[in-house]
Amino acid sequence: MATISAPSGPKSSSPSQGNGQTYRGPFAIMTVLFFMWGFMTVWNDVLIPRFKEAFTLSYFQAMLVQFAFFGAYGIGSLIYYIISMISGDPINRIGYKNGVIIGLLIAAAGSALFYPAAVMASYPFFLIALFIVGLGFAMLQIAANPYVTILGPERTASSRLNLSQAFNSFGTTIGPIIGGWLIFTFFTGKDAHGADSVKIPYLGFAAVFVLLAVFFKFAHVPSFTNTDQIGRGLGALKHLHTSLGMLAIFMYVGGEVTVGSAIVNFLGTEKLGHLSNEAASKYLSFYWGGLMIGRFMGAFALSDMSRTVKHVMVVLVPVTAFIVILNLPVIGKVLHQDWAQTAAEVCSFANAKQYGILLAVLLIAFFVGESSPQRMVALFSGLIILLLAVGIISSGDTAKWAILGIGLFCSVMWSNIFSLAIEGLGPLKSQASSLLVMAIVGGAFLPPLQGAVADHFSIQASFIVPMIAFAYVAFYGIYGYRAGRTVTAA
């Protein structure tokens, strides 16, 4: 068996890496934060068809929602990296806790700007507001992701990231259902401008982010400041596996976002049943819910549990998900009549059966890629490319479930690429995190590119864009993760 070792460098002074302690309380608090930004981020997929209709936009223009939001990640992270090169890593000085608080307050400011943007009925103003929200989320990502990796031993960093990302995906699962209902139904007035329906929901987001910032300020969580000096210069960029990891994150996020952004309009085409925006938005939960299912499985698969317990938990997750989907119509009748109708339509036995087949494929893929982040990245990318090809060349339920099923296999990508890219970097981890978060800008560039392809050809043909993106991600899982590092025999 071969072991990979990174070039040596100064070691981090973070407590968890020094003694192997796991900080369960702070980690639990972080999962709440991951849930909130997942819940809000996926609303972009609802805003795209809402703004396309309200402002009479082309596909390309509507996809600028993602360009503004994810473009902020690139610009904000670039600023952070430049500061770290000139005067040292900011989070190393102020601590991860303060980094999270700053990110929350910036996101709150951007969310509050949705109200004047709706009053003015200005699409450019909405894009500015989304850009500011994205700046806040960039700071949150820079602080939160490496923070989770140091809240315990490095060998289980991928497991913790998968678990926190699973709660992020729980937010993205219920976000489209709630967002679609609020924006397309509850806050939509007969005589009001179409964009008017976003005012109150985003004011609510602003209030929640402020409350979370206050809570974090007084919560007893370790800050983990770092007094080690990383020096000026390229820093983390000198490590080839990190540089290639940046491009892998760029392609992965871009691919994931393009697929999610296109689903509502894709399901509205004649070949897919011509669903309304509100009806199609409910199916988004299968896509984003797939990420949640896969990330819970990944958290167990990459943990340090015993082999038997690990296998049992990995099997239980998709089985439980399938049972819940089958019984949602029954649960809906108990909770609310309108919700029951929605559940009956979306979670019918036929739909559950189609999704069950995809869950079975996911389970097999997990056992094939067992306990190996790089193998999972390569294998899951290959399966995504196959599903995209099916979605492009087929129609009806086959095409629909091929595209919706992609979320299941996107699930472990972020956490595995991220942990592989920062592995062995010591005090350079915060700087490397800013570079990887900068690469989230892929979510800004690939959706408009897909929109341009959709305008010239069709929304179905536009899935060629994420196909190309995931081809590179597969390369990273095969070779890129170990590029530039020394391989020695164990």
C-alpha positions as CSV (number, residue, x, y, z in Angstrom):
1,M,0.0,0.0,0.0
2,A,1.4,3.4,-0.9
3,T,1.3,6.5,1.3
4,I,1.3,10.1,0.1
5,S,3.4,12.7,1.9
6,A,3.3,16.4,1.3
7,P,6.4,18.6,1.3
8,S,7.3,19.4,4.9
9,G,6.5,22.8,6.3
10,P,5.7,24.5,9.6
11,K,3.0,22.8,11.6
12,S,-0.2,24.4,12.7
13,S,-0.7,25.3,16.2
14,S,-4.4,24.5,16.3
15,P,-5.3,22.5,19.4
16,S,-7.2,19.7,17.6
17,Q,-4.3,18.8,15.4
18,G,-2.0,18.8,18.4
19,N,-3.9,16.3,20.6
20,G,-6.5,14.6,18.4
21,Q,-9.4,16.0,20.4
22,T,-12.8,16.3,18.8
23,Y,-14.8,19.4,19.7
24,R,-18.4,18.0,19.4
25,G,-20.2,21.0,20.9
26,P,-18.7,23.6,18.5
27,F,-19.1,21.1,15.6
28,A,-22.8,20.9,16.4
29,I,-23.1,24.7,16.3
30,M,-21.3,24.8,12.9
31,T,-23.8,22.3,11.4
32,V,-26.6,24.9,12.1
33,L,-24.6,27.5,10.2
34,F,-24.1,25.1,7.3
35,F,-27.8,24.4,7.2
36,M,-28.7,28.1,7.0
37,W,-26.4,29.0,4.1
38,G,-27.5,25.9,2.2
39,F,-31.2,26.8,2.7
40,M,-30.6,30.3,1.3
41,T,-28.2,29.5,-1.5
42,V,-30.6,27.1,-3.2
43,W,-33.2,29.9,-3.4
44,N,-31.2,31.2,-6.4
45,D,-32.7,28.3,-8.4
46,V,-36.1,29.7,-7.6
47,L,-35.1,33.3,-8.2
48,I,-33.9,32.5,-11.8
49,P,-37.3,31.5,-13.2
50,R,-39.0,34.2,-11.0
51,F,-36.8,37.0,-12.4
52,K,-36.8,35.5,-16.0
53,E,-40.6,35.9,-16.0
54,A,-40.8,39.2,-14.0
55,F,-38.1,41.1,-16.1
56,T,-38.6,39.2,-19.4
57,L,-35.1,37.9,-19.5
58,S,-33.2,35.5,-21.8
59,Y,-31.7,32.3,-20.3
60,F,-28.3,34.0,-20.3
61,Q,-29.6,37.1,-18.5
62,A,-31.5,35.1,-15.9
63,M,-28.3,33.0,-15.2
64,L,-26.6,36.3,-14.2
65,V,-28.2,35.6,-10.8
66,Q,-25.6,32.9,-10.3
67,F,-22.9,35.1,-11.9
68,A,-23.5,37.8,-9.3
69,F,-23.7,35.5,-6.3
70,F,-20.8,33.1,-7.1
71,G,-18.8,35.9,-8.7
72,A,-18.6,37.4,-5.2
73,Y,-17.0,34.3,-4.0
74,G,-14.2,34.8,-6.5
75,I,-13.6,38.5,-5.9
76,G,-14.0,38.2,-2.1
77,S,-11.6,35.3,-1.9
78,L,-9.1,37.0,-4.2
79,I,-9.1,40.0,-1.9
80,Y,-8.5,37.7,1.1
81,Y,-5.6,35.9,-0.7
82,I,-3.9,39.2,-1.6
83,I,-4.2,40.5,2.0
84,S,-2.7,37.2,3.2
85,M,0.2,37.5,0.8
86,I,0.9,41.1,1.8
87,S,0.4,41.1,5.6
88,G,-0.3,37.5,6.7
89,D,-3.5,35.4,6.9
90,P,-6.4,37.5,8.4
91,I,-8.2,34.5,10.0
92,N,-4.9,33.4,11.6
93,R,-5.0,36.7,13.5
94,I,-8.7,37.3,14.2
95,G,-9.6,33.6,14.7
96,Y,-12.2,31.4,13.0
97,K,-15.0,32.6,15.3
98,N,-14.7,36.2,14.3
99,G,-14.4,35.3,10.7
100,V,-17.8,33.6,10.9
101,I,-19.4,36.6,12.6
102,I,-18.1,39.0,9.9
103,G,-19.4,36.7,7.2
104,L,-22.9,36.6,8.8
105,L,-23.1,40.4,9.1
106,I,-22.1,40.9,5.4
107,A,-24.7,38.4,4.3
108,A,-27.4,40.1,6.4
109,A,-26.6,43.4,4.8
110,G,-27.0,42.0,1.3
111,S,-30.2,40.2,2.2
112,A,-31.7,43.5,3.5
113,L,-31.0,45.2,0.1
114,F,-33.6,42.9,-1.5
115,Y,-36.3,45.1,-0.1
116,P,-35.3,48.4,-1.9
117,A,-34.4,46.4,-5.0
118,A,-38.0,45.0,-5.1
119,V,-39.5,48.5,-4.4
120,M,-37.5,49.9,-7.4
121,A,-38.2,46.7,-9.5
122,S,-34.6,46.8,-10.6
123,Y,-32.9,43.6,-11.8
124,P,-29.4,45.2,-11.6
125,F,-30.0,46.2,-8.0
126,F,-31.0,42.6,-7.2
127,L,-27.7,41.5,-8.7
128,I,-25.8,43.9,-6.5
129,A,-27.7,42.6,-3.4
130,L,-26.9,39.0,-4.4
131,F,-23.2,40.0,-4.9
132,I,-23.0,41.3,-1.3
133,V,-24.7,38.2,0.1
134,G,-22.1,36.2,-1.9
135,L,-19.3,38.2,-0.3
136,G,-20.6,37.3,3.1
137,F,-20.9,33.6,2.2
138,A,-17.4,33.7,0.8
139,M,-16.1,34.8,4.2
140,L,-18.2,32.1,5.9
141,Q,-16.8,29.4,3.6
142,I,-13.2,30.6,4.1
143,A,-13.6,30.4,7.9
144,A,-16.1,27.5,8.3
145,N,-14.6,24.8,6.1
146,P,-11.1,24.7,7.6
147,Y,-12.6,25.3,11.0
148,V,-14.6,22.0,10.7
149,T,-11.4,20.2,9.6
150,I,-9.5,21.2,12.7
151,L,-12.3,20.4,15.1
152,G,-10.9,16.9,15.3
153,P,-8.2,14.6,14.0
154,E,-7.0,15.2,10.4
155,R,-7.6,11.6,9.4
156,T,-11.4,12.1,9.8
157,A,-11.5,15.6,8.3
158,S,-13.4,14.4,5.2
159,S,-16.0,12.6,7.4
160,R,-16.7,15.8,9.4
161,L,-16.9,17.9,6.3
162,N,-19.3,15.4,4.7
163,L,-21.5,15.5,7.9
164,S,-21.6,19.3,8.0
165,Q,-22.3,19.4,4.3
166,A,-25.1,16.9,4.8
167,F,-26.9,19.5,7.0
168,N,-26.1,22.1,4.4
169,S,-27.9,19.8,2.0
170,F,-30.8,19.4,4.3
171,G,-31.2,23.2,3.9
172,T,-31.0,22.9,0.1
173,T,-33.6,20.0,0.2
174,I,-36.3,21.9,2.0
175,G,-35.3,25.3,0.6
176,P,-36.9,24.9,-2.9
177,I,-40.2,23.7,-1.5
178,I,-40.5,26.6,1.0
179,G,-38.9,29.1,-1.4
180,G,-41.1,28.0,-4.4
181,W,-44.3,28.3,-2.3
182,L,-43.4,31.7,-0.8
183,I,-42.1,33.3,-4.0
184,F,-44.5,31.8,-6.5
185,T,-47.7,31.6,-4.4
186,F,-47.8,33.1,-0.9
187,F,-46.2,36.5,-1.5
188,T,-47.3,36.9,-5.1
189,G,-49.9,39.6,-5.6
190,K,-52.2,39.9,-8.5
191,D,-51.3,43.6,-9.3
192,A,-47.8,43.6,-7.9
193,H,-44.6,43.3,-9.9
194,G,-43.4,39.7,-10.1
195,A,-40.2,40.5,-8.1
196,D,-42.2,42.0,-5.3
197,S,-42.6,38.5,-3.8
198,V,-39.0,38.3,-2.6
199,K,-39.1,41.3,-0.3
200,I,-40.3,39.7,3.0
201,P,-38.5,36.4,2.7
202,Y,-35.1,38.1,2.3
203,L,-35.8,40.5,5.1
204,G,-36.4,37.4,7.2
205,F,-33.0,36.1,6.1
206,A,-31.3,39.4,7.1
207,A,-32.8,39.1,10.6
208,V,-31.8,35.4,11.0
209,F,-28.2,36.2,10.0
210,V,-28.0,39.1,12.5
211,L,-29.3,36.8,15.3
212,L,-26.8,34.1,14.3
213,A,-24.0,36.6,14.5
214,V,-25.1,37.7,18.0
215,F,-25.4,34.1,19.1
216,F,-21.9,33.2,17.8
217,K,-20.5,36.2,19.5
218,F,-21.5,34.9,22.9
219,A,-21.3,31.2,22.2
220,H,-18.5,29.2,23.9
221,V,-16.7,28.0,20.8
222,P,-12.9,27.9,20.3
223,S,-11.5,30.6,18.0
224,F,-8.3,28.9,17.1
225,T,-6.1,31.9,16.3
226,N,-2.7,30.9,14.9
227,T,0.5,32.8,15.6
228,D,2.6,30.9,13.1
229,Q,4.0,33.1,10.3
230,I,3.4,31.8,6.8
231,G,5.6,34.4,5.2
232,R,5.0,36.4,2.0
233,G,4.7,35.0,-1.5
234,L,2.6,32.3,-3.2
235,G,2.2,30.2,-0.1
236,A,-0.4,27.5,-0.7
237,L,-0.2,28.0,-4.4
238,K,3.2,26.5,-4.4
239,H,1.6,23.1,-3.7
240,L,0.5,21.6,-7.1
241,H,-2.2,19.4,-5.6
242,T,-3.8,22.5,-4.1
243,S,-3.6,24.5,-7.4
244,L,-5.2,21.6,-9.3
245,G,-7.7,21.3,-6.4
246,M,-8.7,24.9,-7.1
247,L,-9.6,24.1,-10.7
248,A,-11.4,20.9,-9.5
249,I,-13.6,23.0,-7.1
250,F,-14.2,25.5,-10.0
251,M,-15.4,22.7,-12.2
252,Y,-17.4,20.9,-9.5
253,V,-19.2,23.9,-8.2
254,G,-19.8,25.2,-11.7
255,G,-21.2,21.8,-12.8
256,E,-23.4,21.3,-9.7
257,V,-24.8,24.9,-10.0
258,T,-25.5,24.7,-13.7
259,V,-27.5,21.5,-13.3
260,G,-29.5,22.9,-10.4
261,S,-30.1,26.2,-12.1
262,A,-31.5,24.6,-15.2
263,I,-33.8,22.0,-13.7
264,V,-37.0,24.2,-13.3
265,N,-36.7,25.4,-16.9
266,F,-35.7,21.9,-18.1
267,L,-38.8,20.3,-16.6
268,G,-40.9,23.0,-18.2
269,T,-40.0,21.9,-21.7
270,E,-42.5,20.0,-23.9
271,K,-40.3,16.8,-23.9
272,L,-40.3,16.8,-20.1
273,G,-44.0,17.3,-19.5
274,H,-44.3,21.1,-19.6
275,L,-44.5,21.5,-15.8
276,S,-45.2,25.0,-14.3
277,N,-42.5,26.8,-12.5
278,E,-44.1,26.1,-9.1
279,A,-44.6,22.4,-9.8
280,A,-41.0,22.0,-11.3
281,S,-39.5,23.8,-8.3
282,K,-40.8,21.0,-6.0
283,Y,-38.7,18.5,-7.9
284,L,-35.6,20.4,-7.0
285,S,-35.8,18.7,-3.6
286,F,-34.9,15.4,-5.2
287,Y,-31.7,17.0,-6.7
288,W,-30.6,18.8,-3.6
289,G,-31.9,16.1,-1.3
290,G,-29.7,13.7,-3.2
291,L,-26.7,15.7,-1.9
292,M,-27.9,15.4,1.6
293,I,-28.4,11.6,1.3
294,G,-24.9,11.1,-0.2
295,R,-23.2,13.4,2.3
296,F,-24.7,11.5,5.3
297,M,-23.4,8.3,3.6
298,G,-20.0,9.9,3.0
299,A,-19.8,11.0,6.7
300,F,-20.1,7.4,7.8
301,A,-18.1,5.8,4.9
302,L,-15.0,8.0,5.6
303,S,-15.3,7.9,9.4
304,D,-13.1,5.9,11.8
305,M,-16.0,3.7,12.9
306,S,-15.5,-0.1,12.8
307,R,-15.9,-1.6,9.4
308,T,-19.2,-3.4,10.3
309,V,-20.9,-0.4,11.9
310,K,-19.7,1.8,9.0
311,H,-21.3,-0.6,6.4
312,V,-24.6,-0.8,8.4
313,M,-24.9,3.0,8.6
314,V,-24.0,3.5,4.9
315,V,-26.8,1.1,4.0
316,L,-29.4,2.5,6.4
317,V,-29.2,6.0,5.0
318,P,-30.5,5.3,1.5
319,V,-33.0,2.7,2.8
320,T,-34.4,5.2,5.3
321,A,-34.5,7.9,2.6
322,F,-36.5,5.6,0.3
323,I,-39.0,4.7,3.1
324,V,-39.5,8.4,3.9
325,I,-40.1,9.3,0.2
326,L,-42.7,6.4,-0.1
327,N,-44.5,7.6,3.0
328,L,-44.5,11.4,2.4
329,P,-48.0,11.4,0.8
330,V,-49.3,9.7,4.0
331,I,-47.4,12.1,6.3
332,G,-48.7,15.0,4.2
333,K,-52.3,14.0,4.8
334,V,-51.7,14.2,8.6
335,L,-49.9,17.6,8.5
336,H,-51.8,19.7,5.9
337,Q,-54.2,19.1,3.0
338,D,-52.3,21.3,0.5
339,W,-49.0,19.8,1.5
340,A,-50.5,16.3,1.1
341,Q,-51.4,17.1,-2.5
342,T,-47.9,18.3,-3.3
343,A,-46.4,15.2,-1.7
344,A,-48.8,12.9,-3.5
345,E,-47.8,14.4,-6.9
346,V,-44.0,14.6,-6.3
347,C,-43.6,11.4,-4.2
348,S,-45.8,9.1,-6.1
349,F,-44.9,5.4,-6.1
350,A,-43.7,5.7,-9.7
351,N,-41.4,8.5,-8.8
352,A,-40.2,6.8,-5.7
353,K,-39.4,3.7,-7.7
354,Q,-37.3,5.7,-10.2
355,Y,-35.4,7.4,-7.4
356,G,-35.0,4.0,-5.6
357,I,-33.1,2.7,-8.6
358,L,-30.7,5.7,-8.4
359,L,-30.3,5.1,-4.6
360,A,-29.3,1.5,-5.3
361,V,-26.6,2.6,-7.8
362,L,-25.4,5.2,-5.2
363,L,-25.0,2.5,-2.6
364,I,-23.0,0.2,-4.9
365,A,-20.8,3.2,-5.8
366,F,-20.1,3.9,-2.1
367,F,-18.9,0.3,-1.6
368,V,-16.7,0.4,-4.7
369,G,-15.1,3.7,-3.6
370,E,-15.0,2.6,0.1
371,S,-13.0,4.8,2.5
372,S,-11.1,6.5,-0.4
373,P,-11.9,10.2,-1.0
374,Q,-9.9,10.2,-4.3
375,R,-11.6,7.0,-5.6
376,M,-15.0,8.4,-4.8
377,V,-14.3,11.7,-6.7
378,A,-13.2,9.8,-9.8
379,L,-16.0,7.2,-9.7
380,F,-18.8,9.6,-8.9
381,S,-17.7,12.0,-11.6
382,G,-17.9,9.2,-14.2
383,L,-21.5,8.3,-13.1
384,I,-22.5,12.0,-13.3
385,I,-21.2,12.2,-16.9
386,L,-23.2,9.1,-17.7
387,L,-26.4,10.6,-16.2
388,L,-25.9,13.9,-18.1
389,A,-25.5,12.0,-21.4
390,V,-28.8,10.1,-20.7
391,G,-30.5,13.5,-19.9
392,I,-29.3,15.0,-23.1
393,I,-30.3,12.1,-25.5
394,S,-33.5,10.9,-23.9
395,S,-36.9,12.4,-23.0
396,G,-39.7,12.0,-20.5
397,D,-39.2,10.3,-17.1
398,T,-35.8,8.8,-18.2
399,A,-34.3,12.3,-18.9
400,K,-36.0,13.8,-15.8
401,W,-34.7,11.3,-13.3
402,A,-31.2,11.1,-14.9
403,I,-30.8,14.9,-14.3
404,L,-32.5,14.8,-10.8
405,G,-30.3,11.9,-9.8
406,I,-27.1,13.8,-10.4
407,G,-27.4,15.4,-6.9
408,L,-26.8,12.0,-5.3
409,F,-23.4,11.7,-6.9
410,C,-22.4,15.4,-6.4
411,S,-22.8,14.8,-2.7
412,V,-19.3,13.9,-1.6
413,M,-17.4,16.0,-4.2
414,W,-16.9,19.3,-2.2
415,S,-15.7,17.8,1.1
416,N,-13.5,15.2,-0.6
417,I,-11.9,17.6,-3.0
418,F,-11.5,20.2,-0.3
419,S,-9.9,17.9,2.2
420,L,-7.5,16.4,-0.4
421,A,-6.5,19.9,-1.6
422,I,-5.6,21.2,1.9
423,E,-4.0,17.9,3.1
424,G,-0.6,18.4,4.7
425,L,-0.5,22.2,4.5
426,G,-0.3,23.0,8.2
427,P,-0.6,26.8,8.9
428,L,-1.3,27.4,5.1
429,K,-4.8,25.8,5.5
430,S,-6.6,29.1,5.9
431,Q,-4.9,30.6,2.9
432,A,-5.5,27.4,0.9
433,S,-9.2,27.6,2.0
434,S,-9.4,31.2,0.6
435,L,-8.0,29.9,-2.7
436,L,-10.5,27.0,-2.8
437,V,-13.4,29.3,-1.9
438,M,-12.2,31.6,-4.7
439,A,-12.7,28.7,-7.1
440,I,-16.4,28.6,-6.2
441,V,-16.5,31.4,-8.9
442,G,-17.1,28.4,-11.2
443,G,-20.7,28.8,-10.1
444,A,-20.6,32.3,-11.6
445,F,-19.1,31.4,-15.0
446,L,-20.5,28.1,-16.0
447,P,-24.3,28.8,-15.6
448,P,-24.2,31.8,-18.0
449,L,-22.2,29.7,-20.4
450,Q,-24.9,27.0,-20.1
451,G,-27.5,29.7,-20.6
452,A,-25.8,30.9,-23.8
453,V,-25.8,27.3,-25.1
454,A,-29.5,26.9,-24.2
455,D,-30.3,30.1,-26.1
456,H,-28.6,29.0,-29.2
457,F,-29.5,25.3,-29.1
458,S,-31.8,24.0,-26.3
459,I,-31.9,23.8,-22.5
460,Q,-31.4,20.0,-22.9
461,A,-28.3,20.3,-25.1
462,S,-26.8,22.8,-22.6
463,F,-26.0,20.0,-20.2
464,I,-22.9,19.4,-22.3
465,V,-21.3,22.2,-20.2
466,P,-21.4,20.4,-16.8
467,M,-20.3,17.2,-18.7
468,I,-17.0,18.8,-19.6
469,A,-16.6,20.2,-16.0
470,F,-17.0,16.8,-14.4
471,A,-14.5,15.3,-16.8
472,Y,-11.9,17.4,-15.2
473,V,-13.1,16.5,-11.7
474,A,-12.6,12.9,-12.6
475,F,-9.0,13.7,-13.6
476,Y,-8.4,15.2,-10.2
477,G,-9.6,12.1,-8.4
478,I,-7.4,9.9,-10.6
479,Y,-4.2,11.9,-10.6
480,G,-4.5,15.6,-9.6
481,Y,-4.9,15.1,-5.9
482,R,-1.4,13.6,-5.6
483,A,0.4,15.8,-8.2
484,G,3.6,17.3,-6.9
485,R,3.7,15.1,-3.8
486,T,6.1,12.3,-3.0
487,V,4.9,8.7,-3.1
488,T,6.7,6.3,-0.8
489,A,6.1,2.7,-0.1
490,A,4.4,1.9,3.2
